Amino acid sequence: MRALHSRGRVTDNRIMNILREAKQLAVEYRQLTGKPLGITGEVAEYEASRLLGIDLTPARHAGYDAVRSTDGRRYQIKGRCVLPGSKPGQRLGAIDISKEFDAVLLVLLDVNFNATAIYEAERGAVIDALSRPGSRARNERNAMGVSLFKRIGRCVWPS
């Protein structure tokens, strides 16, 4: 895991330990309440950083969440926890197409918040998909379904 702002190995290890604990708490919370704890986005960002070797931007950075240091490619990162027996129509959070980014990454997480797959879709394909007539959620809120994202993107992990 890497970030644009410098951190040491000790800090990275501590962050991974905190995330491991948060994942366990989120699983227990969901088991007790039937509701998500709301850590999917943070876990997705760190999993993408760790697995793809991309650099996370500082918090609340406008437009994108990570940059690939080798070429400056900018990514918005979305996460979705896919539970066994979940409905097929699950959606991603809103994709902000008014901001600058090169691609969107979708990190799919299992019941324990472990990454199972990462998909990448190019900016143009995302904007085209969100602009197609038909779905109010897609057209007005810039939210697309996981299945549509998989169709317009490609699996980049596991590769």
C-alpha positions, 0 to 999 in steps of 0.5 A: 500500500502506498500513498502520495503523501509520504508515510513509513512502513510502520505507518502502513503496517498500522493502517493495515492492522486498523483495517483488519480490525475494522473489517472484523467489526463490520462483519460482526455489526452486520451479523448483529444488525443486518446493516452495513457499517459503512467502511466499504469505500475505505476498504476498497481504496486500500485494497486497490492500492495494495493489490494494484500498487497505485498511490492513494491521494490525500482524503477528499481529493477532488475527482480521483482517489488514486494515481498510478506513479508510473504514468500518472493515470488517475482513478476514481475507486468504488467498492461493493460488498457482494453478499451470498444471495444478494440481489443481482441489481446492486449499484455502485455509488455515484461516479462524478463525471464532472471531475478529472479522472482517467478510469474507474476501479470497482473493487468487489469485496466478499462477506469478510471485506476481502477483495475478490475482483477488481474491474477497470473501466475507461472514462469514456466508457463510463460516461457513455454508459451513464449517458444512455437513456433509460435508467433514472438512477443512471442518468440523474444520479450517475449510479450504475449497476455492478453488472453494467460496470463489468460489461464496460470494463475489464477484470484487472485483478486477479489477472 
